[in-house]
Amino acid sequence: MSDEKTLKDLVFRTFLSHSNFGPKEMADHLQVNYNSVKAIYSKLSEEGLLERASRGNYSLNMAGILIHLIDRIETLEKRLQGAS
């Protein structure tokens, strides 16, 4: 498995410590394309990791993040059980 992170991972991890960043601020901070970041914010919202309060204003969705983590743990547990 690669240690490289996708732009989506980078945006989400950065948002965790800079939750006041909208897409424009995030794009400027990471020095990446604004439209790419805007699309990632939309995708993270669709996945339930972020909530869109208003145009350009997002917040963490802690319940969605926890559910996502539980799902990932369950998937990893199943893989480990299948490997043994």
mmCIF file of the N, C-alpha and C atoms, coordinates in Angstrom:
data_MODEL
# 
_entry.id   MODEL 
# 
loop_
_atom_site.group_PDB 
_atom_site.id 
_atom_site.type_symbol 
_atom_site.label_atom_id 
_atom_site.label_alt_id 
_atom_site.label_comp_id 
_atom_site.label_asym_id 
_atom_site.label_entity_id 
_atom_site.label_seq_id 
_atom_site.pdbx_PDB_ins_code 
_atom_site.Cartn_x 
_atom_site.Cartn_y 
_atom_site.Cartn_z 
_atom_site.occupancy 
_atom_site.B_iso_or_equiv 
_atom_site.pdbx_formal_charge 
_atom_site.auth_seq_id 
_atom_site.auth_comp_id 
_atom_site.auth_asym_id 
_atom_site.auth_atom_id 
_atom_site.pdbx_PDB_model_num 
ATOM 1   N N  . MET A 1 1  ? 0.839   -1.182  0.000  1.00 0.00 ? 1  MET A N  1 
ATOM 2   C CA . MET A 1 1  ? 0.000   0.000   0.000  1.00 0.00 ? 1  MET A CA 1 
ATOM 3   C C  . MET A 1 1  ? 0.887   1.250   0.000  1.00 0.00 ? 1  MET A C  1 
ATOM 4   N N  . SER A 1 2  ? 0.498   2.244   -0.747 1.00 0.00 ? 2  SER A N  1 
ATOM 5   C CA . SER A 1 2  ? 1.289   3.460   -0.900 1.00 0.00 ? 2  SER A CA 1 
ATOM 6   C C  . SER A 1 2  ? 1.062   4.407   0.276  1.00 0.00 ? 2  SER A C  1 
ATOM 7   N N  . ASP A 1 3  ? 2.102   5.162   0.612  1.00 0.00 ? 3  ASP A N  1 
ATOM 8   C CA . ASP A 1 3  ? 1.978   6.182   1.651  1.00 0.00 ? 3  ASP A CA 1 
ATOM 9   C C  . ASP A 1 3  ? 1.457   7.498   1.082  1.00 0.00 ? 3  ASP A C  1 
ATOM 10  N N  . GLU A 1 4  ? 1.318   7.574   -0.233 1.00 0.00 ? 4  GLU A N  1 
ATOM 11  C CA . GLU A 1 4  ? 0.850   8.799   -0.864 1.00 0.00 ? 4  GLU A CA 1 
ATOM 12  C C  . GLU A 1 4  ? -0.636  9.015   -0.554 1.00 0.00 ? 4  GLU A C  1 
ATOM 13  N N  . LYS A 1 5  ? -0.972  10.251  -0.295 1.00 0.00 ? 5  LYS A N  1 
ATOM 14  C CA . LYS A 1 5  ? -2.352  10.614  0.003  1.00 0.00 ? 5  LYS A CA 1 
ATOM 15  C C  . LYS A 1 5  ? -2.965  11.264  -1.224 1.00 0.00 ? 5  LYS A C  1 
ATOM 16  N N  . THR A 1 6  ? -4.246  11.048  -1.413 1.00 0.00 ? 6  THR A N  1 
ATOM 17  C CA . THR A 1 6  ? -4.950  11.700  -2.503 1.00 0.00 ? 6  THR A CA 1 
ATOM 18  C C  . THR A 1 6  ? -5.218  13.154  -2.111 1.00 0.00 ? 6  THR A C  1 
ATOM 19  N N  . LEU A 1 7  ? -5.582  13.961  -3.090 1.00 0.00 ? 7  LEU A N  1 
ATOM 20  C CA . LEU A 1 7  ? -5.940  15.345  -2.797 1.00 0.00 ? 7  LEU A CA 1 
ATOM 21  C C  . LEU A 1 7  ? -7.147  15.382  -1.854 1.00 0.00 ? 7  LEU A C  1 
ATOM 22  N N  . LYS A 1 8  ? -8.068  14.460  -2.040 1.00 0.00 ? 8  LYS A N  1 
ATOM 23  C CA . LYS A 1 8  ? -9.237  14.383  -1.149 1.00 0.00 ? 8  LYS A CA 1 
ATOM 24  C C  . LYS A 1 8  ? -8.796  14.142  0.290  1.00 0.00 ? 8  LYS A C  1 
ATOM 25  N N  . ASP A 1 9  ? -7.887  13.200  0.488  1.00 0.00 ? 9  ASP A N  1 
ATOM 26  C CA . ASP A 1 9  ? -7.362  12.935  1.839  1.00 0.00 ? 9  ASP A CA 1 
ATOM 27  C C  . ASP A 1 9  ? -6.679  14.173  2.408  1.00 0.00 ? 9  ASP A C  1 
ATOM 28  N N  . LEU A 1 10 ? -5.887  14.820  1.585  1.00 0.00 ? 10 LEU A N  1 
ATOM 29  C CA . LEU A 1 10 ? -5.162  16.014  2.025  1.00 0.00 ? 10 LEU A CA 1 
ATOM 30  C C  . LEU A 1 10 ? -6.133  17.125  2.421  1.00 0.00 ? 10 LEU A C  1 
ATOM 31  N N  . VAL A 1 11 ? -7.159  17.345  1.611  1.00 0.00 ? 11 VAL A N  1 
ATOM 32  C CA . VAL A 1 11 ? -8.150  18.376  1.923  1.00 0.00 ? 11 VAL A CA 1 
ATOM 33  C C  . VAL A 1 11 ? -8.858  18.045  3.237  1.00 0.00 ? 11 VAL A C  1 
ATOM 34  N N  . PHE A 1 12 ? -9.296  16.801  3.394  1.00 0.00 ? 12 PHE A N  1 
ATOM 35  C CA . PHE A 1 12 ? -10.018 16.427  4.616  1.00 0.00 ? 12 PHE A CA 1 
ATOM 36  C C  . PHE A 1 12 ? -9.122  16.550  5.848  1.00 0.00 ? 12 PHE A C  1 
ATOM 37  N N  . ARG A 1 13 ? -7.907  16.053  5.767  1.00 0.00 ? 13 ARG A N  1 
ATOM 38  C CA . ARG A 1 13 ? -6.992  16.132  6.910  1.00 0.00 ? 13 ARG A CA 1 
ATOM 39  C C  . ARG A 1 13 ? -6.660  17.586  7.255  1.00 0.00 ? 13 ARG A C  1 
ATOM 40  N N  . THR A 1 14 ? -6.510  18.413  6.254  1.00 0.00 ? 14 THR A N  1 
ATOM 41  C CA . THR A 1 14 ? -6.246  19.827  6.499  1.00 0.00 ? 14 THR A CA 1 
ATOM 42  C C  . THR A 1 14 ? -7.471  20.494  7.115  1.00 0.00 ? 14 THR A C  1 
ATOM 43  N N  . PHE A 1 15 ? -8.659  20.119  6.649  1.00 0.00 ? 15 PHE A N  1 
ATOM 44  C CA . PHE A 1 15 ? -9.893  20.691  7.192  1.00 0.00 ? 15 PHE A CA 1 
ATOM 45  C C  . PHE A 1 15 ? -10.040 20.361  8.680  1.00 0.00 ? 15 PHE A C  1 
ATOM 46  N N  . LEU A 1 16 ? -9.565  19.191  9.090  1.00 0.00 ? 16 LEU A N  1 
ATOM 47  C CA . LEU A 1 16 ? -9.659  18.808  10.500 1.00 0.00 ? 16 LEU A CA 1 
ATOM 48  C C  . LEU A 1 16 ? -8.964  19.821  11.410 1.00 0.00 ? 16 LEU A C  1 
ATOM 49  N N  . SER A 1 17 ? -7.887  20.414  10.923 1.00 0.00 ? 17 SER A N  1 
ATOM 50  C CA . SER A 1 17 ? -7.167  21.398  11.741 1.00 0.00 ? 17 SER A CA 1 
ATOM 51  C C  . SER A 1 17 ? -7.432  22.846  11.328 1.00 0.00 ? 17 SER A C  1 
ATOM 52  N N  . HIS A 1 18 ? -8.139  23.030  10.223 1.00 0.00 ? 18 HIS A N  1 
ATOM 53  C CA . HIS A 1 18 ? -8.486  24.378  9.741  1.00 0.00 ? 18 HIS A CA 1 
ATOM 54  C C  . HIS A 1 18 ? -9.953  24.387  9.311  1.00 0.00 ? 18 HIS A C  1 
ATOM 55  N N  . SER A 1 19 ? -10.834 24.112  10.242 1.00 0.00 ? 19 SER A N  1 
ATOM 56  C CA . SER A 1 19 ? -12.250 23.957  9.903  1.00 0.00 ? 19 SER A CA 1 
ATOM 57  C C  . SER A 1 19 ? -12.933 25.265  9.514  1.00 0.00 ? 19 SER A C  1 
ATOM 58  N N  . ASN A 1 20 ? -12.209 26.365  9.612  1.00 0.00 ? 20 ASN A N  1 
ATOM 59  C CA . ASN A 1 20 ? -12.757 27.648  9.165  1.00 0.00 ? 20 ASN A CA 1 
ATOM 60  C C  . ASN A 1 20 ? -12.507 27.885  7.678  1.00 0.00 ? 20 ASN A C  1 
ATOM 61  N N  . PHE A 1 21 ? -11.738 27.008  7.027  1.00 0.00 ? 21 PHE A N  1 
ATOM 62  C CA . PHE A 1 21 ? -11.433 27.167  5.610  1.00 0.00 ? 21 PHE A CA 1 
ATOM 63  C C  . PHE A 1 21 ? -12.623 26.774  4.751  1.00 0.00 ? 21 PHE A C  1 
ATOM 64  N N  . GLY A 1 22 ? -13.036 27.675  3.886  1.00 0.00 ? 22 GLY A N  1 
ATOM 65  C CA . GLY A 1 22 ? -13.955 27.329  2.812  1.00 0.00 ? 22 GLY A CA 1 
ATOM 66  C C  . GLY A 1 22 ? -13.127 26.808  1.652  1.00 0.00 ? 22 GLY A C  1 
ATOM 67  N N  . PRO A 1 23 ? -13.770 26.429  0.560  1.00 0.00 ? 23 PRO A N  1 
ATOM 68  C CA . PRO A 1 23 ? -13.016 25.902  -0.575 1.00 0.00 ? 23 PRO A CA 1 
ATOM 69  C C  . PRO A 1 23 ? -11.943 26.856  -1.101 1.00 0.00 ? 23 PRO A C  1 
ATOM 70  N N  . LYS A 1 24 ? -12.226 28.130  -1.157 1.00 0.00 ? 24 LYS A N  1 
ATOM 71  C CA . LYS A 1 24 ? -11.243 29.101  -1.672 1.00 0.00 ? 24 LYS A CA 1 
ATOM 72  C C  . LYS A 1 24 ? -10.018 29.166  -0.768 1.00 0.00 ? 24 LYS A C  1 
ATOM 73  N N  . GLU A 1 25 ? -10.248 29.280  0.538  1.00 0.00 ? 25 GLU A N  1 
ATOM 74  C CA . GLU A 1 25 ? -9.131  29.346  1.488  1.00 0.00 ? 25 GLU A CA 1 
ATOM 75  C C  . GLU A 1 25 ? -8.308  28.055  1.462  1.00 0.00 ? 25 GLU A C  1 
ATOM 76  N N  . MET A 1 26 ? -9.005  26.927  1.334  1.00 0.00 ? 26 MET A N  1 
ATOM 77  C CA . MET A 1 26 ? -8.307  25.640  1.281  1.00 0.00 ? 26 MET A CA 1 
ATOM 78  C C  . MET A 1 26 ? -7.445  25.560  0.019  1.00 0.00 ? 26 MET A C  1 
ATOM 79  N N  . ALA A 1 27 ? -8.011  25.944  -1.111 1.00 0.00 ? 27 ALA A N  1 
ATOM 80  C CA . ALA A 1 27 ? -7.255  25.910  -2.366 1.00 0.00 ? 27 ALA A CA 1 
ATOM 81  C C  . ALA A 1 27 ? -6.028  26.817  -2.284 1.00 0.00 ? 27 ALA A C  1 
ATOM 82  N N  . ASP A 1 28 ? -6.205  27.996  -1.716 1.00 0.00 ? 28 ASP A N  1 
ATOM 83  C CA . ASP A 1 28 ? -5.074  28.918  -1.555 1.00 0.00 ? 28 ASP A CA 1 
ATOM 84  C C  . ASP A 1 28 ? -4.020  28.329  -0.619 1.00 0.00 ? 28 ASP A C  1 
ATOM 85  N N  . HIS A 1 29 ? -4.466  27.763  0.492  1.00 0.00 ? 29 HIS A N  1 
ATOM 86  C CA . HIS A 1 29 ? -3.559  27.192  1.490  1.00 0.00 ? 29 HIS A CA 1 
ATOM 87  C C  . HIS A 1 29 ? -2.731  26.037  0.898  1.00 0.00 ? 29 HIS A C  1 
ATOM 88  N N  . LEU A 1 30 ? -3.409  25.161  0.138  1.00 0.00 ? 30 LEU A N  1 
ATOM 89  C CA . LEU A 1 30 ? -2.733  23.993  -0.420 1.00 0.00 ? 30 LEU A CA 1 
ATOM 90  C C  . LEU A 1 30 ? -2.096  24.280  -1.783 1.00 0.00 ? 30 LEU A C  1 
ATOM 91  N N  . GLN A 1 31 ? -2.375  25.461  -2.318 1.00 0.00 ? 31 GLN A N  1 
ATOM 92  C CA . GLN A 1 31 ? -1.873  25.861  -3.633 1.00 0.00 ? 31 GLN A CA 1 
ATOM 93  C C  . GLN A 1 31 ? -2.293  24.865  -4.716 1.00 0.00 ? 31 GLN A C  1 
ATOM 94  N N  . VAL A 1 32 ? -3.612  24.583  -4.731 1.00 0.00 ? 32 VAL A N  1 
ATOM 95  C CA . VAL A 1 32 ? -4.179  23.679  -5.726 1.00 0.00 ? 32 VAL A CA 1 
ATOM 96  C C  . VAL A 1 32 ? -5.372  24.358  -6.392 1.00 0.00 ? 32 VAL A C  1 
ATOM 97  N N  . ASN A 1 33 ? -5.908  23.722  -7.415 1.00 0.00 ? 33 ASN A N  1 
ATOM 98  C CA . ASN A 1 33 ? -7.012  24.262  -8.188 1.00 0.00 ? 33 ASN A CA 1 
ATOM 99  C C  . ASN A 1 33 ? -8.288  24.404  -7.348 1.00 0.00 ? 33 ASN A C  1 
ATOM 100 N N  . TYR A 1 34 ? -8.873  25.596  -7.388 1.00 0.00 ? 34 TYR A N  1 
ATOM 101 C CA . TYR A 1 34 ? -10.093 25.889  -6.628 1.00 0.00 ? 34 TYR A CA 1 
ATOM 102 C C  . TYR A 1 34 ? -11.240 24.953  -6.996 1.00 0.00 ? 34 TYR A C  1 
ATOM 103 N N  . ASN A 1 35 ? -11.464 24.723  -8.289 1.00 0.00 ? 35 ASN A N  1 
ATOM 104 C CA . ASN A 1 35 ? -12.574 23.861  -8.707 1.00 0.00 ? 35 ASN A CA 1 
ATOM 105 C C  . ASN A 1 35 ? -12.416 22.432  -8.206 1.00 0.00 ? 35 ASN A C  1 
ATOM 106 N N  . SER A 1 36 ? -11.184 21.961  -8.139 1.00 0.00 ? 36 SER A N  1 
ATOM 107 C CA . SER A 1 36 ? -10.928 20.618  -7.598 1.00 0.00 ? 36 SER A CA 1 
ATOM 108 C C  . SER A 1 36 ? -11.308 20.554  -6.120 1.00 0.00 ? 36 SER A C  1 
ATOM 109 N N  . VAL A 1 37 ? -10.921 21.572  -5.373 1.00 0.00 ? 37 VAL A N  1 
ATOM 110 C CA . VAL A 1 37 ? -11.233 21.610  -3.935 1.00 0.00 ? 37 VAL A CA 1 
ATOM 111 C C  . VAL A 1 37 ? -12.739 21.746  -3.729 1.00 0.00 ? 37 VAL A C  1 
ATOM 112 N N  . LYS A 1 38 ? -13.380 22.568  -4.522 1.00 0.00 ? 38 LYS A N  1 
ATOM 113 C CA . LYS A 1 38 ? -14.832 22.740  -4.429 1.00 0.00 ? 38 LYS A CA 1 
ATOM 114 C C  . LYS A 1 38 ? -15.546 21.400  -4.659 1.00 0.00 ? 38 LYS A C  1 
ATOM 115 N N  . ALA A 1 39 ? -15.084 20.653  -5.649 1.00 0.00 ? 39 ALA A N  1 
ATOM 116 C CA . ALA A 1 39 ? -15.663 19.336  -5.930 1.00 0.00 ? 39 ALA A CA 1 
ATOM 117 C C  . ALA A 1 39 ? -15.416 18.362  -4.775 1.00 0.00 ? 39 ALA A C  1 
ATOM 118 N N  . ILE A 1 40 ? -14.255 18.457  -4.153 1.00 0.00 ? 40 ILE A N  1 
ATOM 119 C CA . ILE A 1 40 ? -13.929 17.584  -3.023 1.00 0.00 ? 40 ILE A CA 1 
ATOM 120 C C  . ILE A 1 40 ? -14.816 17.921  -1.820 1.00 0.00 ? 40 ILE A C  1 
ATOM 121 N N  . TYR A 1 41 ? -15.025 19.197  -1.553 1.00 0.00 ? 41 TYR A N  1 
ATOM 122 C CA . TYR A 1 41 ? -15.922 19.583  -0.458 1.00 0.00 ? 41 TYR A CA 1 
ATOM 123 C C  . TYR A 1 41 ? -17.319 19.014  -0.701 1.00 0.00 ? 41 TYR A C  1 
ATOM 124 N N  . SER A 1 42 ? -17.779 19.096  -1.946 1.00 0.00 ? 42 SER A N  1 
ATOM 125 C CA . SER A 1 42 ? -19.092 18.552  -2.292 1.00 0.00 ? 42 SER A CA 1 
ATOM 126 C C  . SER A 1 42 ? -19.127 17.042  -2.061 1.00 0.00 ? 42 SER A C  1 
ATOM 127 N N  . LYS A 1 43 ? -18.079 16.344  -2.485 1.00 0.00 ? 43 LYS A N  1 
ATOM 128 C CA . LYS A 1 43 ? -17.994 14.891  -2.308 1.00 0.00 ? 43 LYS A CA 1 
ATOM 129 C C  . LYS A 1 43 ? -17.950 14.521  -0.819 1.00 0.00 ? 43 LYS A C  1 
ATOM 130 N N  . LEU A 1 44 ? -17.167 15.254  -0.031 1.00 0.00 ? 44 LEU A N  1 
ATOM 131 C CA . LEU A 1 44 ? -17.095 14.984  1.411  1.00 0.00 ? 44 LEU A CA 1 
ATOM 132 C C  . LEU A 1 44 ? -18.446 15.228  2.073  1.00 0.00 ? 44 LEU A C  1 
ATOM 133 N N  . SER A 1 45 ? -19.197 16.185  1.572  1.00 0.00 ? 45 SER A N  1 
ATOM 134 C CA . SER A 1 45 ? -20.545 16.441  2.092  1.00 0.00 ? 45 SER A CA 1 
ATOM 135 C C  . SER A 1 45 ? -21.482 15.296  1.724  1.00 0.00 ? 45 SER A C  1 
ATOM 136 N N  . GLU A 1 46 ? -21.402 14.829  0.471  1.00 0.00 ? 46 GLU A N  1 
ATOM 137 C CA . GLU A 1 46 ? -22.220 13.698  0.026  1.00 0.00 ? 46 GLU A CA 1 
ATOM 138 C C  . GLU A 1 46 ? -21.927 12.448  0.855  1.00 0.00 ? 46 GLU A C  1 
ATOM 139 N N  . GLU A 1 47 ? -20.676 12.267  1.231  1.00 0.00 ? 47 GLU A N  1 
ATOM 140 C CA . GLU A 1 47 ? -20.262 11.104  2.015  1.00 0.00 ? 47 GLU A CA 1 
ATOM 141 C C  . GLU A 1 47 ? -20.607 11.247  3.492  1.00 0.00 ? 47 GLU A C  1 
ATOM 142 N N  . GLY A 1 48 ? -21.087 12.419  3.889  1.00 0.00 ? 48 GLY A N  1 
ATOM 143 C CA . GLY A 1 48 ? -21.485 12.638  5.272  1.00 0.00 ? 48 GLY A CA 1 
ATOM 144 C C  . GLY A 1 48 ? -20.368 13.054  6.206  1.00 0.00 ? 48 GLY A C  1 
ATOM 145 N N  . LEU A 1 49 ? -19.198 13.383  5.665  1.00 0.00 ? 49 LEU A N  1 
ATOM 146 C CA . LEU A 1 49 ? -18.068 13.776  6.508  1.00 0.00 ? 49 LEU A CA 1 
ATOM 147 C C  . LEU A 1 49 ? -18.081 15.269  6.828  1.00 0.00 ? 49 LEU A C  1 
ATOM 148 N N  . LEU A 1 50 ? -18.635 16.059  5.919  1.00 0.00 ? 50 LEU A N  1 
ATOM 149 C CA . LEU A 1 50 ? -18.801 17.496  6.138  1.00 0.00 ? 50 LEU A CA 1 
ATOM 150 C C  . LEU A 1 50 ? -20.275 17.848  5.996  1.00 0.00 ? 50 LEU A C  1 
ATOM 151 N N  . GLU A 1 51 ? -20.668 18.927  6.646  1.00 0.00 ? 51 GLU A N  1 
ATOM 152 C CA . GLU A 1 51 ? -22.009 19.478  6.476  1.00 0.00 ? 51 GLU A CA 1 
ATOM 153 C C  . GLU A 1 51 ? -21.877 20.851  5.847  1.00 0.00 ? 51 GLU A C  1 
ATOM 154 N N  . ARG A 1 52 ? -22.707 21.124  4.870  1.00 0.00 ? 52 ARG A N  1 
ATOM 155 C CA . ARG A 1 52 ? -22.690 22.440  4.218  1.00 0.00 ? 52 ARG A CA 1 
ATOM 156 C C  . ARG A 1 52 ? -23.734 23.310  4.898  1.00 0.00 ? 52 ARG A C  1 
ATOM 157 N N  . ALA A 1 53 ? -23.263 24.283  5.667  1.00 0.00 ? 53 ALA A N  1 
ATOM 158 C CA . ALA A 1 53 ? -24.167 25.182  6.402  1.00 0.00 ? 53 ALA A CA 1 
ATOM 159 C C  . ALA A 1 53 ? -24.749 26.232  5.470  1.00 0.00 ? 53 ALA A C  1 
ATOM 160 N N  . SER A 1 54 ? -23.925 26.744  4.589  1.00 0.00 ? 54 SER A N  1 
ATOM 161 C CA . SER A 1 54 ? -24.345 27.732  3.604  1.00 0.00 ? 54 SER A CA 1 
ATOM 162 C C  . SER A 1 54 ? -23.291 27.748  2.514  1.00 0.00 ? 54 SER A C  1 
ATOM 163 N N  . ARG A 1 55 ? -23.499 28.565  1.514  1.00 0.00 ? 55 ARG A N  1 
ATOM 164 C CA . ARG A 1 55 ? -22.568 28.618  0.390  1.00 0.00 ? 55 ARG A CA 1 
ATOM 165 C C  . ARG A 1 55 ? -21.143 28.916  0.875  1.00 0.00 ? 55 ARG A C  1 
ATOM 166 N N  . GLY A 1 56 ? -20.239 27.980  0.621  1.00 0.00 ? 56 GLY A N  1 
ATOM 167 C CA . GLY A 1 56 ? -18.841 28.157  0.995  1.00 0.00 ? 56 GLY A CA 1 
ATOM 168 C C  . GLY A 1 56 ? -18.543 27.985  2.469  1.00 0.00 ? 56 GLY A C  1 
ATOM 169 N N  . ASN A 1 57 ? -19.541 27.581  3.249  1.00 0.00 ? 57 ASN A N  1 
ATOM 170 C CA . ASN A 1 57 ? -19.384 27.439  4.701  1.00 0.00 ? 57 ASN A CA 1 
ATOM 171 C C  . ASN A 1 57 ? -19.674 25.991  5.097  1.00 0.00 ? 57 ASN A C  1 
ATOM 172 N N  . TYR A 1 58 ? -18.651 25.301  5.540  1.00 0.00 ? 58 TYR A N  1 
ATOM 173 C CA . TYR A 1 58 ? -18.758 23.880  5.881  1.00 0.00 ? 58 TYR A CA 1 
ATOM 174 C C  . TYR A 1 58 ? -18.328 23.640  7.318  1.00 0.00 ? 58 TYR A C  1 
ATOM 175 N N  . SER A 1 59 ? -18.814 22.532  7.881  1.00 0.00 ? 59 SER A N  1 
ATOM 176 C CA . SER A 1 59 ? -18.389 22.123  9.222  1.00 0.00 ? 59 SER A CA 1 
ATOM 177 C C  . SER A 1 59 ? -18.244 20.603  9.242  1.00 0.00 ? 59 SER A C  1 
ATOM 178 N N  . LEU A 1 60 ? -17.521 20.124  10.234 1.00 0.00 ? 60 LEU A N  1 
ATOM 179 C CA . LEU A 1 60 ? -17.354 18.684  10.387 1.00 0.00 ? 60 LEU A CA 1 
ATOM 180 C C  . LEU A 1 60 ? -18.664 18.053  10.821 1.00 0.00 ? 60 LEU A C  1 
ATOM 181 N N  . ASN A 1 61 ? -18.965 16.886  10.275 1.00 0.00 ? 61 ASN A N  1 
ATOM 182 C CA . ASN A 1 61 ? -20.129 16.107  10.697 1.00 0.00 ? 61 ASN A CA 1 
ATOM 183 C C  . ASN A 1 61 ? -19.596 14.942  11.529 1.00 0.00 ? 61 ASN A C  1 
ATOM 184 N N  . MET A 1 62 ? -19.511 15.149  12.835 1.00 0.00 ? 62 MET A N  1 
ATOM 185 C CA . MET A 1 62 ? -18.883 14.156  13.713 1.00 0.00 ? 62 MET A CA 1 
ATOM 186 C C  . MET A 1 62 ? -19.598 12.813  13.670 1.00 0.00 ? 62 MET A C  1 
ATOM 187 N N  . ALA A 1 63 ? -20.921 12.809  13.626 1.00 0.00 ? 63 ALA A N  1 
ATOM 188 C CA . ALA A 1 63 ? -21.657 11.537  13.555 1.00 0.00 ? 63 ALA A CA 1 
ATOM 189 C C  . ALA A 1 63 ? -21.303 10.804  12.261 1.00 0.00 ? 63 ALA A C  1 
ATOM 190 N N  . GLY A 1 64 ? -21.255 11.532  11.159 1.00 0.00 ? 64 GLY A N  1 
ATOM 191 C CA . GLY A 1 64 ? -20.892 10.918  9.884  1.00 0.00 ? 64 GLY A CA 1 
ATOM 192 C C  . GLY A 1 64 ? -19.473 10.386  9.884  1.00 0.00 ? 64 GLY A C  1 
ATOM 193 N N  . ILE A 1 65 ? -18.562 11.118  10.507 1.00 0.00 ? 65 ILE A N  1 
ATOM 194 C CA . ILE A 1 65 ? -17.168 10.677  10.596 1.00 0.00 ? 65 ILE A CA 1 
ATOM 195 C C  . ILE A 1 65 ? -17.071 9.394   11.420 1.00 0.00 ? 65 ILE A C  1 
ATOM 196 N N  . LEU A 1 66 ? -17.773 9.340   12.532 1.00 0.00 ? 66 LEU A N  1 
ATOM 197 C CA . LEU A 1 66 ? -17.746 8.136   13.376 1.00 0.00 ? 66 LEU A CA 1 
ATOM 198 C C  . LEU A 1 66 ? -18.323 6.926   12.648 1.00 0.00 ? 66 LEU A C  1 
ATOM 199 N N  . ILE A 1 67 ? -19.431 7.113   11.952 1.00 0.00 ? 67 ILE A N  1 
ATOM 200 C CA . ILE A 1 67 ? -20.028 6.008   11.197 1.00 0.00 ? 67 ILE A CA 1 
ATOM 201 C C  . ILE A 1 67 ? -19.064 5.529   10.121 1.00 0.00 ? 67 ILE A C  1 
ATOM 202 N N  . HIS A 1 68 ? -18.419 6.467   9.439  1.00 0.00 ? 68 HIS A N  1 
ATOM 203 C CA . HIS A 1 68 ? -17.437 6.130   8.410  1.00 0.00 ? 68 HIS A CA 1 
ATOM 204 C C  . HIS A 1 68 ? -16.287 5.310   9.018  1.00 0.00 ? 68 HIS A C  1 
ATOM 205 N N  . LEU A 1 69 ? -15.796 5.722   10.167 1.00 0.00 ? 69 LEU A N  1 
ATOM 206 C CA . LEU A 1 69 ? -14.704 4.990   10.828 1.00 0.00 ? 69 LEU A CA 1 
ATOM 207 C C  . LEU A 1 69 ? -15.136 3.598   11.258 1.00 0.00 ? 69 LEU A C  1 
ATOM 208 N N  . ILE A 1 70 ? -16.328 3.474   11.800 1.00 0.00 ? 70 ILE A N  1 
ATOM 209 C CA . ILE A 1 70 ? -16.844 2.162   12.207 1.00 0.00 ? 70 ILE A CA 1 
ATOM 210 C C  . ILE A 1 70 ? -16.939 1.236   10.994 1.00 0.00 ? 70 ILE A C  1 
ATOM 211 N N  . ASP A 1 71 ? -17.457 1.767   9.890  1.00 0.00 ? 71 ASP A N  1 
ATOM 212 C CA . ASP A 1 71 ? -17.553 0.967   8.661  1.00 0.00 ? 71 ASP A CA 1 
ATOM 213 C C  . ASP A 1 71 ? -16.182 0.502   8.193  1.00 0.00 ? 71 ASP A C  1 
ATOM 214 N N  . ARG A 1 72 ? -15.200 1.387   8.257  1.00 0.00 ? 72 ARG A N  1 
ATOM 215 C CA . ARG A 1 72 ? -13.840 1.018   7.827  1.00 0.00 ? 72 ARG A CA 1 
ATOM 216 C C  . ARG A 1 72 ? -13.240 -0.042  8.746  1.00 0.00 ? 72 ARG A C  1 
ATOM 217 N N  . ILE A 1 73 ? -13.472 0.086   10.048 1.00 0.00 ? 73 ILE A N  1 
ATOM 218 C CA . ILE A 1 73 ? -12.971 -0.908  11.007 1.00 0.00 ? 73 ILE A CA 1 
ATOM 219 C C  . ILE A 1 73 ? -13.602 -2.264  10.738 1.00 0.00 ? 73 ILE A C  1 
ATOM 220 N N  . GLU A 1 74 ? -14.912 -2.278  10.510 1.00 0.00 ? 74 GLU A N  1 
ATOM 221 C CA . GLU A 1 74 ? -15.603 -3.540  10.231 1.00 0.00 ? 74 GLU A CA 1 
ATOM 222 C C  . GLU A 1 74 ? -15.074 -4.190  8.955  1.00 0.00 ? 74 GLU A C  1 
ATOM 223 N N  . THR A 1 75 ? -14.793 -3.392  7.934  1.00 0.00 ? 75 THR A N  1 
ATOM 224 C CA . THR A 1 75 ? -14.243 -3.912  6.686  1.00 0.00 ? 75 THR A CA 1 
ATOM 225 C C  . THR A 1 75 ? -12.861 -4.521  6.927  1.00 0.00 ? 75 THR A C  1 
ATOM 226 N N  . LEU A 1 76 ? -12.027 -3.830  7.690  1.00 0.00 ? 76 LEU A N  1 
ATOM 227 C CA . LEU A 1 76 ? -10.692 -4.352  7.997  1.00 0.00 ? 76 LEU A CA 1 
ATOM 228 C C  . LEU A 1 76 ? -10.766 -5.631  8.819  1.00 0.00 ? 76 LEU A C  1 
ATOM 229 N N  . GLU A 1 77 ? -11.690 -5.686  9.771  1.00 0.00 ? 77 GLU A N  1 
ATOM 230 C CA . GLU A 1 77 ? -11.865 -6.901  10.579 1.00 0.00 ? 77 GLU A CA 1 
ATOM 231 C C  . GLU A 1 77 ? -12.254 -8.089  9.709  1.00 0.00 ? 77 GLU A C  1 
ATOM 232 N N  . LYS A 1 78 ? -13.159 -7.857  8.748  1.00 0.00 ? 78 LYS A N  1 
ATOM 233 C CA . LYS A 1 78 ? -13.572 -8.937  7.848  1.00 0.00 ? 78 LYS A CA 1 
ATOM 234 C C  . LYS A 1 78 ? -12.408 -9.414  7.001  1.00 0.00 ? 78 LYS A C  1 
ATOM 235 N N  . ARG A 1 79 ? -11.574 -8.479  6.540  1.00 0.00 ? 79 ARG A N  1 
ATOM 236 C CA . ARG A 1 79 ? -10.402 -8.860  5.746  1.00 0.00 ? 79 ARG A CA 1 
ATOM 237 C C  . ARG A 1 79 ? -9.453  -9.718  6.577  1.00 0.00 ? 79 ARG A C  1 
ATOM 238 N N  . LEU A 1 80 ? -9.240  -9.306  7.822  1.00 0.00 ? 80 LEU A N  1 
ATOM 239 C CA . LEU A 1 80 ? -8.337  -10.075 8.699  1.00 0.00 ? 80 LEU A CA 1 
ATOM 240 C C  . LEU A 1 80 ? -8.890  -11.464 8.978  1.00 0.00 ? 80 LEU A C  1 
ATOM 241 N N  . GLN A 1 81 ? -10.171 -11.573 9.183  1.00 0.00 ? 81 GLN A N  1 
ATOM 242 C CA . GLN A 1 81 ? -10.789 -12.881 9.444  1.00 0.00 ? 81 GLN A CA 1 
ATOM 243 C C  . GLN A 1 81 ? -10.688 -13.776 8.220  1.00 0.00 ? 81 GLN A C  1 
ATOM 244 N N  . GLY A 1 82 ? -10.820 -13.183 7.036  1.00 0.00 ? 82 GLY A N  1 
ATOM 245 C CA . GLY A 1 82 ? -10.711 -13.947 5.801  1.00 0.00 ? 82 GLY A CA 1 
ATOM 246 C C  . GLY A 1 82 ? -9.286  -14.381 5.510  1.00 0.00 ? 82 GLY A C  1 
ATOM 247 N N  . ALA A 1 83 ? -8.322  -13.640 6.013  1.00 0.00 ? 83 ALA A N  1 
ATOM 248 C CA . ALA A 1 83 ? -6.905  -13.940 5.765  1.00 0.00 ? 83 ALA A CA 1 
ATOM 249 C C  . ALA A 1 83 ? -6.367  -15.031 6.692  1.00 0.00 ? 83 ALA A C  1 
ATOM 250 N N  . SER A 1 84 ? -7.088  -15.319 7.763  1.00 0.00 ? 84 SER A N  1 
ATOM 251 C CA . SER A 1 84 ? -6.564  -16.318 8.701  1.00 0.00 ? 84 SER A CA 1 
ATOM 252 C C  . SER A 1 84 ? -7.135  -17.686 8.506  1.00 0.00 ? 84 SER A C  1 
# 
